[in-house]
Amino acid sequence: MQELVIKKIDRLKGAVTVPGDKSISHRAVMFAAISEGKSAVFNFLESEDCQNTKKAFQQLGIKFSTRGKALIVYGHGLHGLAVSPEPIDCGNSGTTMRLISGILAGQKFTSIITGDKYLRRRPMKRVIAPLRAMSAKIKAVGDESAPLRISGGDLQGIQYILPVASAQVKSCILLAGLYAAGKTRVIEPVPTRDHTERMLAYLGAKINKKGLKTTIQGNTRLKGNKIIVPGDISSAAFLLVAASIIPGSRILIKNVGVNPTRNGIVTILKKMGAKITIKNKRNFGAEPVADLEVRSAALHGITIAGRIIPNIIDEIPVLAVAAALARGKTIIRGAKELRVKETDRIKSMVSQLKKMGVNIKEQEDGLVIYGPAVLKGAVVNSFGDHRTAMSLAVAALAAQGKTEIKDTECINTSFPGFEKLLRKISV
Ligand code: S3P
C-alpha cells in the first residue's frame, strides 16, 4: 500500500497548471464516441477514472489515437456502438457508471457494467428508476447496486423531477433522452454542474435550459469537434486552500475552469477572507477558464449551506481543512451526499482531522469545525479516497512535524502528479 509522507513547509510559491477537468474529460470521450466523425480532445485527464471511460468505449468498438497533444476519438454516431464482449469495468468511477448507463439504455443490445468494491457499494437506484421509466430493462444487485445489466433500445421521452441534486443522474437521463422518442425533460431541485448541457449543445444536440428545467430532443445527430478541457477547479481547490492557509504563500494557477456551476470554492474561500484574484478570463469552447492568483490570508469561519452545496460538494473535504485553520466556527450543512461519495467523507474527515488536533464534530448532513487549530503531524488514512488523501496532504503542509498518509495510490483517480506538483511549489 502506497503512502505519502509530508513535512511542514514554509510557504508555496510559483506558477502552475493543474491536470484537465475530470468531469469534462469523461464527457469529452463519451460524447465524442457517439458523435459523427473525429473529435480532437486537448488536455484530456489521463487519470485512472478517465482511462476507465476510454477503456469502456474501446470495448464498445470505439478507436482512439494520439496526434501531438490531442486525444483523437473516432466517433461512430448515436447508433454506432458495438456490443461489448466482456462486462465493462468502471473501476472507481461513479461518473463513468452513471453516465454510460444512459447511453447503454439507448442501445439495442445488452451490456453489463461493474466497478471496484467502492463503486459496487454506491447507490445506483437513482439512475435505474428514471431509465426504467423510459422503458430500459435493468437488473441490479438487490435492485440497487452494480453490477448492472442493461438491455436498452426503444426508449420513451419522460419528464423527471430529480429527487437528489446530482449532475451524474441529470446527465444519465439527458443522454438516454438523446436516444428516446420525443422530448426528455429533467427538473433539478437546485443547479448542478452543467458540463453535459454545454458540451452536448456544442456538438449539435437540441438542448434547451430554462432555470432548473433542461429539455433535450431525441434522435438529434452529434458532430465531432475540437474540445479543449480546462484545468480542474476541484484539483486547483487543494492549492487554493494550501496557499491561503500557509503564511507568506503566493501562487498562480493557470487555465482553470471557472464554470459558474463549479466555482463555488472561490466564492466560499473569499467569504472566509481568502485573497484570490481571477485573471485573464476567456473561453475554451463551451467552458469559461481563468488564471487564479492566491495569496495567503487570515481566514474566518462561516456557515456553508443551501444552494451552493452541490457546486462545492467535491471541495468540502479540503474546505474542512481551511475551516480548521480559520478563526471561529464553520458550519457545513445540507451535505449528506458526502456520505455516498467514493467513501463516507464526513466520517473520514472527522476521524482523521481529529488525529491532527482539529476540533471537528460530525453531523448527519455535514460538519462543525472550531478554529483555529494548531495542526500536528500524525499517521492518517485516506481509506482509498482521492479527495480525502489530498485534503489531508494540504493539512499536513501546515502541520507541525511529519504526517504519514496511508493508502494514497487513489490520488491517481483524479490528480496524477499531485505530489510532484506540491514539491515543485513548496519552499
Ligand atoms: C460529477 C458530479 C458529482 C461529483 C462527481 C462528478 C459529474 O456527483 O461529486 O465528482 O461529473 O457529473 P453527483 O452527481 O453524484 O453529485
Residues whose N, C-alpha, C, O or C-beta is under 5 A from the ligand:
A	BS01	S3P	S23 T95 A165 S166 A167 Q168 V169 I313 D314
